[in-house]
Amino acid sequence: MNVFINNPRFTVIKLPLLSIVAFVLLLLLAMQVFPGGTEKDPNTVGYIFSENYISDLGRTVSTSGASNLLSFSFFILAFAIMTCAFFLYFYGTYSFYKKKFSLTGNMYKLGTFFGMCSSLCFIGVALTPANVNLKDHIMFAEWLFRFFFGSSLLYAIVYYKKDKSSNLLSLAHLLIAIGTLVYILLSDFNYNSVLFANEFKAEVISQKLIVGFLLTGITLIGYCNRQNIKQ
């Protein structure tokens, strides 16, 4: 196990990319077996991209009243994979770049801490189904993005200040920080209701867009990490 954890090619490139693929595939499977029901209409059948939250897949019972245990199982597995993979990713990133760029400052440590906290929020979201514990489910979901924003912003600053060879890496983290901030403003500060006529659909779709944005940004970071490891 230590061979993998102490191998930067695995922890900062292969592991996050493999986990992203697994996460997307498992959520697609969960969508296929989701019985139906939305917050607005419990009588719908199947998963509707523009009307169902991602969190609907993690309900033990759907809003239609049907058992959702199969979709729930895929949901739990997907988020558990992300928790483990990204906790190790942030640990591996810290260890690798601390050696490469001699990064030892508090800002870098805090960014890593925030990143690890965001990874733990994944499992928090999964273990608090919206139909069982909505309050804590929302709390974990909100802090997942808040911690990710803090981590990305701090990493962007640290990499930009350190070395020209890490500017692209800094830009990748900055893009993630901006995208995450936009989502926080839309969701946490309820700007969806100000900017869009249909607040419900805007919230459902923006949730999926930010997840796609984060996964794309992490893929770009994986490319930057690959280039830095080669050097």
C-alpha positions in Angstrom: 0.0 0.0 0.0 2.8 2.4 0.9 4.3 1.8 -2.6 1.1 3.4 -4.1 0.7 6.2 -1.5 4.3 7.3 -1.9 4.2 7.2 -5.7 3.3 10.7 -7.0 2.4 9.3 -10.4 -0.3 7.3 -8.7 -1.6 9.7 -6.0 -1.6 13.0 -8.0 -2.3 11.7 -11.6 -3.8 8.2 -11.9 -5.8 7.9 -8.7 -7.9 11.2 -9.1 -8.5 10.5 -12.8 -9.6 6.9 -12.2 -11.8 8.0 -9.3 -13.5 10.6 -11.6 -14.2 8.0 -14.2 -15.6 5.6 -11.5 -17.6 8.5 -10.0 -19.3 9.4 -13.3 -20.0 5.8 -14.3 -21.5 5.0 -10.9 -23.8 8.1 -10.9 -24.9 7.2 -14.5 -25.8 3.7 -13.2 -27.6 5.2 -10.3 -29.6 7.4 -12.7 -30.6 4.4 -14.7 -32.1 2.6 -11.8 -33.6 5.6 -10.0 -37.4 4.9 -9.7 -38.5 8.5 -10.1 -40.0 11.5 -8.4 -38.8 15.1 -8.1 -39.2 17.8 -5.5 -41.8 19.5 -7.6 -43.6 16.4 -8.9 -43.4 13.0 -7.1 -45.2 11.3 -9.9 -42.4 11.5 -12.6 -40.8 8.3 -13.7 -37.0 7.8 -13.9 -34.3 10.4 -13.4 -34.9 13.8 -15.1 -31.6 15.7 -15.6 -33.2 19.1 -15.4 -35.5 18.4 -12.5 -33.7 15.9 -10.2 -30.8 16.8 -7.9 -27.7 14.6 -7.7 -28.7 14.1 -4.1 -32.0 12.5 -5.2 -29.8 9.5 -6.2 -28.7 9.2 -2.6 -32.2 8.9 -1.0 -33.1 5.7 0.6 -36.7 6.3 -0.6 -37.4 8.4 -3.6 -39.9 11.3 -3.5 -42.3 9.1 -5.3 -42.3 6.8 -2.3 -40.5 3.9 -4.0 -37.5 2.1 -2.5 -34.3 3.6 -3.9 -31.8 1.2 -2.3 -30.1 0.2 -5.6 -29.5 3.8 -6.7 -28.5 4.7 -3.1 -25.9 1.9 -3.1 -24.3 3.2 -6.3 -24.4 6.8 -4.9 -22.7 5.7 -1.6 -19.9 3.8 -3.5 -19.3 6.8 -5.9 -18.9 9.2 -3.0 -16.8 6.8 -0.9 -14.4 6.4 -3.8 -14.1 10.2 -4.1 -13.4 10.6 -0.4 -10.6 8.1 -0.4 -9.1 9.2 -3.7 -9.0 12.9 -3.0 -7.9 12.6 0.6 -4.8 10.7 -0.7 -4.6 13.1 -3.7 -4.2 16.1 -1.4 -1.7 14.3 0.8 0.3 13.2 -2.3 0.2 16.7 -3.8 1.4 18.3 -0.6 4.3 15.7 -0.3 5.4 16.0 -3.9 5.3 19.8 -4.3 6.8 20.4 -0.9 9.9 18.6 -2.1 9.9 19.9 -5.7 9.4 23.6 -4.8 10.4 23.5 -1.1 6.9 24.6 -0.1 6.7 24.8 3.7 4.5 27.9 4.4 1.3 28.0 6.4 -0.7 29.0 3.3 0.2 25.7 1.5 -0.5 23.7 4.6 -3.9 25.4 5.1 -4.7 24.8 1.4 -3.9 21.1 1.9 -6.0 20.9 5.1 -9.0 22.5 3.3 -8.6 20.0 0.5 -8.6 17.1 2.9 -11.7 18.5 4.6 -13.5 18.8 1.3 -12.7 15.2 0.5 -14.2 14.1 3.9 -17.4 16.1 3.1 -18.0 13.7 0.1 -18.7 10.8 2.5 -20.6 13.1 4.8 -23.0 13.9 1.9 -23.4 10.2 1.1 -24.1 9.1 4.7 -26.8 11.7 5.3 -29.5 10.9 2.8 -31.7 13.9 2.0 -34.9 12.1 3.0 -33.4 11.0 6.4 -31.2 14.0 7.5 -31.6 16.9 5.1 -30.0 19.5 7.5 -26.7 17.7 7.8 -26.8 16.6 4.1 -27.0 20.3 3.0 -24.3 21.3 5.5 -21.8 18.7 4.1 -22.7 19.7 0.5 -22.1 23.4 1.3 -18.9 22.9 3.1 -17.6 20.5 0.4 -17.6 23.4 -2.1 -16.5 26.0 0.5 -13.4 23.9 1.5 -12.7 23.2 -2.2 -12.8 26.9 -2.9 -10.5 27.7 -0.1 -8.0 25.0 -1.1 -8.0 26.0 -4.8 -7.5 29.7 -4.1 -4.7 29.1 -1.6 -3.0 26.7 -4.0 -3.3 29.1 -6.9 -1.6 31.9 -4.9 1.2 29.6 -3.6 2.0 28.1 -7.0 1.9 31.6 -8.7 4.3 33.1 -6.2 6.7 30.2 -6.2 7.9 29.5 -9.7 7.2 30.3 -13.4 7.1 26.6 -14.2 4.0 26.3 -11.9 2.0 29.1 -13.5 -0.2 26.8 -15.5 -0.9 24.8 -12.3 -1.7 28.1 -10.6 -4.2 29.0 -13.4 -5.9 25.6 -13.2 -6.5 26.0 -9.5 -7.6 29.6 -10.0 -10.2 28.5 -12.6 -11.6 25.9 -10.1 -11.7 28.6 -7.4 -13.6 31.0 -9.6 -16.1 28.3 -10.7 -16.6 27.2 -7.2 -17.1 30.7 -6.0 -19.8 31.3 -8.7 -21.7 28.2 -7.5 -21.4 29.3 -3.9 -22.9 32.7 -4.8 -25.7 31.2 -6.8 -26.6 28.5 -4.2 -25.6 29.6 -0.7 -26.5 33.3 -1.3 -29.6 32.5 -3.3 -28.6 34.5 -6.4 -30.4 31.8 -8.5 -33.7 33.4 -7.5 -32.4 36.9 -8.6 -30.9 35.8 -12.0 -33.3 33.1 -13.2 -37.1 33.0 -13.6 -37.2 29.3 -12.8 -35.1 29.1 -9.6 -35.7 25.3 -9.1 -34.4 24.3 -12.6 -31.5 26.8 -12.4 -30.4 25.3 -9.0 -30.6 21.7 -10.3 -28.7 22.4 -13.5 -26.1 24.7 -11.9 -25.3 21.9 -9.4 -24.5 19.5 -12.3 -22.5 22.2 -14.2 -20.3 22.9 -11.2 -19.6 19.2 -10.7 -18.6 18.9 -14.4 -16.5 22.1 -14.1 -14.7 20.7 -11.1 -14.0 17.4 -12.7 -12.7 19.1 -15.8 -10.5 21.4 -13.7 -9.1 18.4 -11.8 -8.3 16.7 -15.1 -6.3 19.8 -16.2 -4.5 19.8 -12.9 -3.7 16.1 -13.6 -2.1 17.2 -16.9 0.0 19.8 -15.1 1.1 17.3 -12.4 2.1 14.9 -15.1 4.3 17.6 -16.8 5.9 18.5 -13.5 6.6 14.9 -12.5 8.3 14.4 -15.9 10.7 17.3 -15.3 
